[in-house]
Amino acid sequence: MELKVKILDGEYFWGGDVNSGYDMPVCKDSEYNRDFRYSAHNQFMPFFISSKGRYIWSETGFKVWIDNGYLCFEGDSEFELFEDGACLRDAYLNAMNKHFPFEETRKQGKRLPREFFKSAQFNCWTEFDYEPTQEKILDYAHGIIDNGFEPGILMIDEGWHTRYGQWKFDLHKFPEPKKMIDELHSLGFIVMLWITPYVTCDGPDFAKDIRDMFSPDTYDKQFLRTKEGNVAIVSWWNGYSAVLDLRKECDRKYLSDKLDFLMNEYGVDGFKCDGGNYDSYAKANILNGAPADDHDQLALNQAWNEFGARFKFHEYKDTYKGGGKPVIQRLCDRDHSWTTSGIKSLVPCSILQGLFGHPFICPDMIGGGSWTDKYLPNFKIDEELFIRMAQSSCLFPMMQFSLMPWKHLSKESFNIVFDAYKLHIDFAERIVKEVEKAEETGEPILRNLEYNCPNNGYATVTDEFMIGEDILVCPVSDKGVRQKEIIFPCGTWVDTDGNTYCGNSKIMLETPLEKLLWFERKC
């Protein structure tokens, strides 16, 4: 199936996958070419949405490119072109209500835990990477409290476990997991563990799991399979593994039993559900034969996402066609850099998350979650970058630390980062109110200026954002910058010192390192 849409003068489109959201928006003069039929990263929704109120929708992934002023599509499904809107918000609401409505959320009254939004989250990944231990985690938690932070959600990331898929604590690293979790709870933390749908597929443990968990008639059905009935072997960032097929009751039971044990035996509160991305289920990613006839990348990814979302405390980042659901979504790992793979991607990628029907978003870990950065020769934490990433994140619906700022930063830099954290705490009730609105309406919490003030030339503003209707946030994403031209959308705006600014204007303001510029609309 093919579709060509003539891009209008002054029209801008958003779409693709969130990981490359820094490319957005595109216009008729843009150079853009992507193929999302078999590969997409972070969150992906199969549609493009326009500042002129139009959208293009497909039920499956597609190839998309710009050619001579046309937005061109090619894919396996029919394309729907909607042209009855007048602005970006019209296009979003029409697409959402038809293709990814929040109606189920409204009917069920499902509400995400407010703990995600009221305090910062702490994830040990970039601090300890693959080597967390019980001692390190407890020191980490006490450091959080001792340095003035409120306890919140604490995620013990990869490395807490034995082989992938067993989901048992490594007792060499964590000799008394229940005692540890009890202590974390006594400090006020909610404890989440990292998991994936991958299962180490060699040795006696793998065979024993199958023998012990299932009767003979389900033995040959467990896991994703090849046409020959063999357990499919897929590649992922940590090697080669079997992968659970969460469409199957036997696989859901397999993982449920293991996770329920962790919750009941040790008091674990929830799970960070990593991996299971669309790419890992691709036919080309199965290394030992053709996939079974009913192979469906979309359904496999959706089943993985639906499985984990049933836990009260959960997190995802690799979601295909998952808009319109009350699920915590995170931006994928960002580099510790001033580039579009680092801090410059935070705002544009998160804007795209909202336009995909994912309002409950968390930026990457402050300082960047790309753990390999710290192993580069002569790597040193850029304290200015760390500060600006904290400021960029603090008025998102959620913010997440990993590297310990009290350990890695100077006292002066730590105090600035702590001020950003305190701003998030001070904003908690406002953020929760925006979460409540999003649960009801499905509209983004974090928005670009074009969404709230359409057709005023704001489509290409990617270094400012709004929270709801009335909070304008203007972080700095360039090293050494201490002045910034602030674009004020429609309305009258007031800063934290009581200064007033007229809307539809551009004003150069001081942006000292110790201050995040944000404004509230008064009328």
LOFI-493721 format. One record per residue (C-alpha): residue number from 0; residue in one letter; x negated, y negated, z. Coordinates in steps of 0.05 Angstrom, whole numbers, padded with zeros to 5 digits. Each point is the difference from the previous one (the first is absolute). Example, Ala and Ser with C-alpha at 12.3 -4.5 7.8 and 13.67 -1.06 7.14 Angstrom:
<kekols>
{0; a; {-00246; 00090; 00156}} {1; s; {-00027; -00069; -00013}} 
</kekols>
This chain:
<kekols>
{0; m; {00000; 00000; 00000}} {1; e; {-00025; -00070; -00016}} {2; l; {00021; -00071; 00015}} {3; k; {-00028; -00068; -00020}} {4; v; {00022; -00062; 00038}} {5; k; {-00019; -00069; -00026}} {6; i; {-00029; -00040; 00057}} {7; l; {00031; -00069; 00004}} {8; d; {-00038; -00065; 00006}} {9; g; {-00015; -00011; 00073}} {10; e; {00023; 00071; 00019}} {11; y; {-00041; 00043; 00048}} {12; f; {00007; 00074; 00017}} {13; w; {-00019; 00042; 00060}} {14; g; {-00007; 00075; -00002}} {15; g; {-00047; 00059; -00002}} {16; d; {-00032; 00030; 00062}} {17; v; {-00014; -00039; 00063}} {18; n; {-00074; 00017; -00001}} {19; s; {-00009; -00044; -00061}} {20; g; {00048; -00053; 00023}} {21; y; {-00054; -00053; -00006}} {22; d; {00013; 00003; -00075}} {23; m; {00069; -00028; 00012}} {24; p; {00037; -00037; -00027}} {25; v; {-00011; 00010; -00074}} {26; c; {00024; -00046; -00056}} {27; k; {00000; 00002; -00076}} {28; d; {-00073; -00021; -00002}} {29; s; {-00025; 00052; 00050}} {30; e; {-00044; 00059; -00018}} {31; y; {00033; 00059; 00034}} {32; n; {00000; 00075; -00015}} {33; r; {00017; 00055; 00051}} {34; d; {00025; 00071; -00003}} {35; f; {00043; 00021; 00059}} {36; r; {00027; 00065; -00029}} {37; y; {-00047; 00045; 00038}} {38; s; {-00039; -00046; 00046}} {39; a; {00020; -00056; 00048}} {40; h; {-00032; -00025; 00064}} {41; n; {00030; -00025; 00065}} {42; q; {00074; -00014; -00009}} {43; f; {00030; 00004; -00070}} {44; m; {00070; -00014; -00028}} {45; p; {00016; 00011; -00074}} {46; f; {00022; -00069; -00017}} {47; f; {-00022; -00071; -00017}} {48; i; {00035; -00061; 00026}} {49; s; {00001; -00071; -00029}} {50; s; {00001; -00071; 00025}} {51; k; {00056; -00013; -00050}} {52; g; {00047; 00050; 00033}} {53; r; {-00014; 00060; -00044}} {54; y; {-00025; 00069; 00016}} {55; i; {-00019; 00064; -00036}} {56; w; {00014; 00066; 00034}} {57; s; {-00018; 00073; -00015}} {58; e; {00013; 00062; 00041}} {59; t; {-00072; 00024; -00011}} {60; g; {-00069; -00029; -00008}} {61; f; {-00021; -00033; -00064}} {62; k; {-00056; -00031; -00040}} {63; v; {00005; -00076; -00003}} {64; w; {-00040; -00052; -00037}} {65; i; {00006; -00071; -00028}} {66; d; {-00006; -00008; -00075}} {67; n; {00008; -00065; -00038}} {68; g; {00047; -00030; 00052}} {69; y; {00041; 00064; 00011}} {70; l; {00003; 00043; 00063}} {71; c; {-00003; 00070; -00029}} {72; f; {00021; 00066; 00033}} {73; e; {-00007; 00073; -00018}} {74; g; {00025; 00058; 00043}} {75; d; {00042; 00063; 00005}} {76; s; {00063; -00034; 00026}} {77; e; {00048; -00051; -00028}} {78; f; {-00016; -00073; 00016}} {79; e; {00053; -00047; 00027}} {80; l; {-00007; -00074; -00013}} {81; f; {00040; -00046; 00046}} {82; e; {00005; -00073; -00023}} {83; d; {00058; -00030; 00040}} {84; g; {-00040; -00034; 00055}} {85; a; {-00028; -00070; 00005}} {86; c; {-00060; 00009; 00046}} {87; l; {-00045; 00049; 00035}} {88; r; {00046; 00009; 00058}} {89; d; {00059; 00016; -00046}} {90; a; {-00041; 00052; -00036}} {91; y; {-00023; 00032; 00066}} {92; l; {00070; 00003; 00031}} {93; n; {00031; 00029; -00063}} {94; a; {-00055; 00052; -00008}} {95; m; {00002; 00018; 00074}} {96; n; {00076; 00007; 00004}} {97; k; {00001; 00045; -00061}} {98; h; {-00063; 00041; 00006}} {99; f; {-00027; 00000; 00072}} {100; p; {00055; -00026; 00046}} {101; f; {-00008; -00004; 00075}} {102; e; {00072; 00024; 00006}} {103; e; {-00020; 00065; 00034}} {104; t; {-00040; -00039; 00052}} {105; r; {00060; -00046; 00013}} {106; k; {00049; 00058; 00006}} {107; q; {-00044; 00041; 00047}} {108; g; {-00021; -00060; 00040}} {109; k; {-00071; 00025; -00002}} {110; r; {-00049; -00048; 00032}} {111; l; {-00075; 00003; 00000}} {112; p; {-00034; -00003; 00068}} {113; r; {-00012; -00072; 00019}} {114; e; {-00067; 00020; 00030}} {115; f; {-00029; -00002; -00071}} {116; f; {00013; -00074; -00004}} {117; k; {-00007; -00028; 00070}} {118; s; {-00073; 00012; 00012}} {119; a; {-00061; 00016; -00042}} {120; q; {-00015; 00072; -00019}} {121; f; {-00067; 00033; 00012}} {122; n; {-00027; 00054; -00046}} {123; c; {-00068; 00031; 00015}} {124; w; {-00018; 00016; -00072}} {125; t; {-00052; -00051; -00020}} {126; e; {-00027; -00002; 00071}} {127; f; {-00015; 00075; 00004}} {128; d; {00017; 00027; -00070}} {129; y; {-00004; 00077; 00002}} {130; e; {-00028; 00003; 00070}} {131; p; {00051; -00021; 00052}} {132; t; {-00006; 00034; 00068}} {133; q; {00041; -00001; 00064}} {134; e; {-00053; -00043; 00034}} {135; k; {-00003; -00050; -00058}} {136; i; {00076; -00006; -00005}} {137; l; {00007; -00014; 00075}} {138; d; {-00056; -00051; -00002}} {139; y; {00034; -00032; -00060}} {140; a; {00067; -00004; 00036}} {141; h; {-00030; -00028; 00063}} {142; g; {-00039; -00051; -00042}} {143; i; {00066; -00023; -00031}} {144; i; {00030; -00013; 00069}} {145; d; {-00064; -00028; 00031}} {146; n; {-00007; -00051; -00055}} {147; g; {00070; -00029; 00009}} {148; f; {00039; 00037; -00054}} {149; e; {00068; 00029; 00016}} {150; p; {00007; 00075; -00008}} {151; g; {00036; 00020; -00064}} {152; i; {-00002; 00057; -00049}} {153; l; {-00066; 00036; 00000}} {154; m; {-00015; 00046; -00059}} {155; i; {-00052; 00055; 00006}} {156; d; {-00021; 00007; -00072}} {157; e; {-00035; 00055; -00038}} {158; g; {-00048; 00045; 00038}} {159; w; {00040; 00015; 00063}} {160; h; {00017; 00069; -00027}} {161; t; {-00029; 00066; -00022}} {162; r; {00010; 00022; -00072}} {163; y; {00051; -00038; -00042}} {164; g; {00069; 00031; 00007}} {165; q; {-00013; 00033; 00067}} {166; w; {00014; -00065; 00037}} {167; k; {-00032; 00022; 00064}} {168; f; {-00044; -00045; 00042}} {169; d; {-00074; 00013; -00008}} {170; l; {-00014; 00020; 00072}} {171; h; {-00073; -00017; -00007}} {172; k; {00018; -00072; -00015}} {173; f; {00064; -00001; 00042}} {174; p; {-00008; 00049; 00057}} {175; e; {00062; -00024; 00037}} {176; p; {00048; -00030; -00051}} {177; k; {00060; -00002; 00047}} {178; k; {-00039; -00035; 00054}} {179; m; {-00024; -00051; -00051}} {180; i; {00069; -00014; -00027}} {181; d; {00029; -00004; 00070}} {182; e; {-00052; -00053; 00016}} {183; l; {00015; -00038; -00065}} {184; h; {00073; 00001; 00018}} {185; s; {-00014; -00025; 00070}} {186; l; {-00037; -00059; -00032}} {187; g; {00062; -00015; -00041}} {188; f; {-00021; 00028; -00068}} {189; i; {00042; 00038; -00050}} {190; v; {-00043; 00054; -00031}} {191; m; {00001; 00022; -00073}} {192; l; {-00043; 00052; -00035}} {193; w; {-00024; 00001; -00071}} {194; i; {00025; 00058; -00044}} {195; t; {00002; 00018; -00074}} {196; p; {00038; 00053; -00040}} {197; y; {-00066; 00035; -00019}} {198; v; {-00020; 00067; 00029}} {199; t; {-00071; 00028; 00000}} {200; c; {00009; 00062; -00041}} {201; d; {-00056; 00048; 00017}} {202; g; {-00019; 00044; 00058}} {203; p; {00041; 00041; 00049}} {204; d; {00037; -00060; 00029}} {205; f; {00035; -00013; -00067}} {206; a; {00022; 00072; -00008}} {207; k; {00020; 00006; 00073}} {208; d; {00046; -00061; -00004}} {209; i; {00038; 00032; -00057}} {210; r; {00005; 00068; 00034}} {211; d; {00022; -00027; 00067}} {212; m; {00049; -00053; -00024}} {213; f; {00039; 00035; -00055}} {214; s; {00034; 00064; -00018}} {215; p; {-00024; 00039; -00061}} {216; d; {00055; -00027; -00045}} {217; t; {-00024; -00072; 00009}} {218; y; {-00075; 00017; -00002}} {219; d; {-00006; -00013; -00074}} {220; k; {00040; -00064; 00002}} {221; q; {-00038; -00042; 00049}} {222; f; {-00040; -00060; -00027}} {223; l; {-00001; -00030; -00069}} {224; r; {-00010; 00057; -00050}} {225; t; {-00027; 00012; -00070}} {226; k; {00040; 00036; -00053}} {227; e; {-00037; 00064; 00018}} {228; g; {00025; -00007; 00072}} {229; n; {-00068; -00018; 00029}} {230; v; {-00007; -00054; 00052}} {231; a; {-00016; -00063; -00039}} {232; i; {-00066; -00032; 00017}} {233; v; {-00002; -00076; -00006}} {234; s; {-00056; -00051; 00008}} {235; w; {00005; -00058; 00048}} {236; w; {-00050; -00047; 00032}} {237; n; {-00025; 00052; 00049}} {238; g; {-00008; 00059; -00048}} {239; y; {00045; 00055; -00025}} {240; s; {00061; 00027; 00037}} {241; a; {00067; 00033; -00004}} {242; v; {00057; -00049; 00005}} {243; l; {00067; 00007; 00034}} {244; d; {00062; -00003; -00043}} {245; l; {00048; -00035; 00048}} {246; r; {00058; 00014; -00047}} {247; k; {-00002; 00071; 00029}} {248; e; {00031; 00018; 00066}} {249; c; {-00058; 00046; 00017}} {250; d; {-00051; -00056; -00009}} {251; r; {00042; -00048; 00041}} {252; k; {00004; 00052; 00055}} {253; y; {-00075; 00012; -00004}} {254; l; {-00017; -00073; 00012}} {255; s; {00058; -00015; 00047}} {256; d; {-00020; 00056; 00047}} {257; k; {-00071; -00027; 00004}} {258; l; {00020; -00072; 00011}} {259; d; {00056; 00017; 00049}} {260; f; {-00052; 00038; 00041}} {261; l; {-00045; -00062; 00002}} {262; m; {00058; -00042; 00024}} {263; n; {00027; 00050; 00051}} {264; e; {-00067; 00025; 00026}} {265; y; {-00040; -00064; 00003}} {266; g; {00050; -00057; -00005}} {267; v; {-00020; -00025; -00069}} {268; d; {00050; -00054; -00021}} {269; g; {-00006; 00001; -00076}} {270; f; {-00043; 00008; -00062}} {271; k; {-00037; -00040; -00052}} {272; c; {00017; 00038; -00064}} {273; d; {-00058; -00009; -00048}} {274; g; {-00011; 00029; -00070}} {275; g; {00054; 00037; -00037}} {276; n; {-00007; -00054; -00052}} {277; y; {00031; 00007; -00069}} {278; d; {-00068; 00014; -00032}} {279; s; {-00016; 00060; 00043}} {280; y; {00060; 00038; -00028}} {281; a; {-00017; -00015; -00072}} {282; k; {-00006; 00060; -00047}} {283; a; {-00071; -00021; -00018}} {284; n; {-00018; 00001; 00075}} {285; i; {00017; 00074; 00009}} {286; l; {-00067; 00034; -00009}} {287; n; {00018; 00074; -00005}} {288; g; {00055; 00004; -00052}} {289; a; {00062; -00031; -00028}} {290; p; {00052; -00022; 00052}} {291; a; {00066; 00036; 00008}} {292; d; {00055; -00017; -00049}} {293; d; {00038; -00042; 00051}} {294; h; {-00060; -00044; 00014}} {295; d; {00023; -00070; 00013}} {296; q; {-00050; -00052; 00026}} {297; l; {00055; -00049; 00020}} {298; a; {00040; 00051; 00040}} {299; l; {-00063; 00026; 00035}} {300; n; {-00021; -00069; 00022}} {301; q; {00071; -00019; 00021}} {302; a; {00006; 00064; 00041}} {303; w; {-00065; -00016; 00037}} {304; n; {00025; -00071; 00015}} {305; e; {00068; 00024; 00023}} {306; f; {-00031; 00051; 00046}} {307; g; {-00042; -00048; 00040}} {308; a; {00051; -00056; 00002}} {309; r; {00044; 00042; 00046}} {310; f; {-00049; -00013; 00056}} {311; k; {00016; -00063; 00040}} {312; f; {-00073; -00022; -00005}} {313; h; {-00030; 00010; -00069}} {314; e; {-00040; -00035; -00054}} {315; y; {-00009; 00010; -00075}} {316; k; {-00041; -00033; -00055}} {317; d; {00008; 00046; -00062}} {318; t; {00072; -00005; -00019}} {319; y; {00029; 00010; -00070}} {320; k; {00070; -00027; -00012}} {321; g; {00013; -00008; 00074}} {322; g; {00031; -00070; 00003}} {323; g; {00063; -00013; 00039}} {324; k; {-00017; 00044; 00060}} {325; p; {-00016; -00017; 00072}} {326; v; {-00072; 00024; -00003}} {327; i; {-00064; -00032; 00027}} {328; q; {-00046; -00013; -00059}} {329; r; {-00073; -00022; 00002}} {330; l; {-00044; -00032; -00052}} {331; c; {-00054; 00049; -00020}} {332; d; {-00073; -00008; 00020}} {333; r; {-00031; -00067; -00017}} {334; d; {-00074; -00014; -00006}} {335; h; {-00038; -00043; 00049}} {336; s; {-00008; -00053; -00053}} {337; w; {00024; -00068; -00026}} {338; t; {00022; 00033; -00066}} {339; t; {00065; 00025; -00030}} {340; s; {-00016; 00068; 00030}} {341; g; {-00005; -00034; 00068}} {342; i; {00032; -00061; 00032}} {343; k; {00025; -00031; -00065}} {344; s; {00047; 00059; -00011}} {345; l; {00036; -00004; 00067}} {346; v; {00053; -00051; -00019}} {347; p; {00014; 00018; -00073}} {348; c; {00003; 00075; 00014}} {349; s; {00046; -00011; 00059}} {350; i; {00045; -00045; -00041}} {351; l; {00007; 00057; -00049}} {352; q; {00017; 00049; 00057}} {353; g; {00059; -00044; 00019}} {354; l; {00024; -00005; -00072}} {355; f; {-00002; 00077; -00003}} {356; g; {00050; 00006; 00058}} {357; h; {-00052; 00011; 00055}} {358; p; {00011; -00057; 00049}} {359; f; {-00031; 00035; 00061}} {360; i; {-00072; -00009; -00020}} {361; c; {-00067; 00000; 00035}} {362; p; {-00063; -00028; -00031}} {363; d; {-00063; 00041; 00002}} {364; m; {-00042; 00004; 00063}} {365; i; {-00032; -00067; 00016}} {366; g; {-00069; -00002; -00029}} {367; g; {00019; 00052; -00053}} {368; g; {00016; 00074; 00006}} {369; s; {-00049; 00023; -00053}} {370; w; {-00045; 00038; 00048}} {371; t; {-00057; 00010; -00050}} {372; d; {-00017; -00074; 00002}} {373; k; {-00037; 00007; 00065}} {374; y; {-00047; 00052; -00029}} {375; l; {-00025; -00046; -00055}} {376; p; {-00073; -00021; 00007}} {377; n; {-00008; -00061; 00045}} {378; f; {00074; -00004; 00014}} {379; k; {00019; -00052; 00051}} {380; i; {00069; -00022; 00021}} {381; d; {00017; -00068; -00029}} {382; e; {00030; -00035; 00060}} {383; e; {00032; -00055; -00042}} {384; l; {00034; 00053; -00043}} {385; f; {00024; 00038; 00061}} {386; i; {00031; -00064; 00027}} {387; r; {00034; -00018; -00065}} {388; m; {00027; 00071; -00007}} {389; a; {00029; -00005; 00071}} {390; q; {00032; -00067; -00017}} {391; s; {00027; 00027; -00066}} {392; s; {00031; 00059; 00037}} {393; c; {00027; -00030; 00064}} {394; l; {00066; -00025; -00029}} {395; f; {00014; 00062; -00040}} {396; p; {00056; 00043; 00029}} {397; m; {-00056; 00042; 00030}} {398; m; {-00075; -00008; 00012}} {399; q; {-00050; 00056; 00013}} {400; f; {-00070; 00000; 00030}} {401; s; {-00052; 00055; -00005}} {402; l; {-00070; -00028; 00010}} {403; m; {-00004; -00027; 00070}} {404; p; {-00006; -00076; -00005}} {405; w; {-00028; -00006; 00070}} {406; k; {-00056; 00048; -00019}} {407; h; {-00018; -00023; -00070}} {408; l; {00010; -00076; 00003}} {409; s; {-00032; -00057; 00036}} {410; k; {00039; -00029; 00058}} {411; e; {00020; -00060; -00042}} {412; s; {00025; 00043; -00058}} {413; f; {00036; 00047; 00048}} {414; n; {00037; -00059; 00031}} {415; i; {00025; -00022; -00069}} {416; v; {00023; 00070; -00017}} {417; f; {00034; 00005; 00067}} {418; d; {00037; -00065; -00014}} {419; a; {00026; 00031; -00065}} {420; y; {00023; 00061; 00040}} {421; k; {00035; -00045; 00050}} {422; l; {00036; -00035; -00057}} {423; h; {00028; 00067; -00021}} {424; i; {00023; 00013; 00071}} {425; d; {00032; -00069; 00004}} {426; f; {00037; 00014; -00065}} {427; a; {00024; 00068; 00021}} {428; e; {00073; -00018; 00012}} {429; r; {00004; -00038; -00066}} {430; i; {-00031; 00058; -00037}} {431; v; {00049; 00049; 00032}} {432; k; {00057; -00044; -00022}} {433; e; {-00026; 00003; -00072}} {434; v; {-00005; 00075; 00007}} {435; e; {00072; 00002; 00021}} {436; k; {00020; -00041; -00060}} {437; a; {-00039; 00045; -00047}} {438; e; {00032; 00062; 00030}} {439; e; {00068; -00031; -00017}} {440; t; {-00013; -00034; -00067}} {441; g; {-00061; 00037; -00029}} {442; e; {-00034; -00065; -00017}} {443; p; {-00075; -00008; 00009}} {444; i; {-00027; -00027; 00065}} {445; l; {-00065; -00025; -00031}} {446; r; {00017; -00040; -00063}} {447; n; {-00034; -00040; -00053}} {448; l; {00021; -00073; -00009}} {449; e; {00035; 00016; -00065}} {450; y; {00049; 00046; 00035}} {451; n; {00025; -00055; 00048}} {452; c; {-00008; -00061; -00045}} {453; p; {00009; 00024; -00072}} {454; n; {-00017; -00034; -00065}} {455; n; {-00045; -00053; 00030}} {456; g; {-00066; 00027; -00027}} {457; y; {-00019; 00042; 00060}} {458; a; {-00003; 00069; -00033}} {459; t; {-00076; 00000; -00004}} {460; v; {-00011; -00020; 00073}} {461; t; {-00033; 00062; 00029}} {462; d; {-00038; -00029; 00060}} {463; e; {00060; -00023; 00040}} {464; f; {00061; 00037; 00023}} {465; m; {00065; -00009; 00039}} {466; i; {00029; 00040; 00057}} {467; g; {00075; -00001; -00012}} {468; e; {00028; -00067; -00022}} {469; d; {-00035; -00050; 00045}} {470; i; {-00072; 00018; 00017}} {471; l; {-00055; -00018; -00049}} {472; v; {-00069; 00033; 00012}} {473; c; {-00063; -00025; -00035}} {474; p; {-00060; 00044; 00016}} {475; v; {-00070; -00011; -00027}} {476; s; {-00030; 00055; -00043}} {477; d; {-00065; -00033; -00024}} {478; k; {-00065; -00001; 00038}} {479; g; {-00021; -00068; 00027}} {480; v; {00064; -00035; -00018}} {481; r; {00021; -00054; 00051}} {482; q; {00050; -00037; -00044}} {483; k; {00057; 00027; -00039}} {484; e; {00054; -00028; -00046}} {485; i; {00065; 00020; 00032}} {486; i; {00061; 00009; -00044}} {487; f; {00064; -00017; 00037}} {488; p; {00064; 00029; -00030}} {489; c; {00067; -00033; 00005}} {490; g; {00019; -00028; 00068}} {491; t; {-00032; -00040; 00056}} {492; w; {-00057; 00034; 00036}} {493; v; {-00031; -00011; 00069}} {494; d; {-00067; 00026; 00023}} {495; t; {-00022; 00021; 00070}} {496; d; {-00021; -00071; 00016}} {497; g; {00067; -00030; -00019}} {498; n; {-00022; -00029; -00066}} {499; t; {00053; -00001; -00054}} {500; y; {-00008; 00016; -00074}} {501; c; {00048; -00008; -00058}} {502; g; {00016; 00060; -00043}} {503; n; {-00016; 00009; -00073}} {504; s; {-00068; -00031; 00012}} {505; k; {-00074; 00017; 00003}} {506; i; {-00043; -00027; 00057}} {507; m; {-00074; 00012; 00015}} {508; l; {-00006; 00019; 00074}} {509; e; {-00057; 00019; 00046}} {510; t; {-00005; 00075; 00012}} {511; p; {-00051; 00009; 00056}} {512; l; {-00024; 00070; 00015}} {513; e; {00035; 00000; 00067}} {514; k; {00069; -00016; -00028}} {515; l; {00052; 00034; -00044}} {516; l; {00045; -00050; -00035}} {517; w; {00074; 00016; 00005}} {518; f; {00062; -00043; -00004}} {519; e; {00073; 00004; 00018}} {520; r; {00055; -00026; -00045}} {521; k; {00046; -00048; 00037}} {522; c; {00049; -00015; -00055}} 
</kekols>
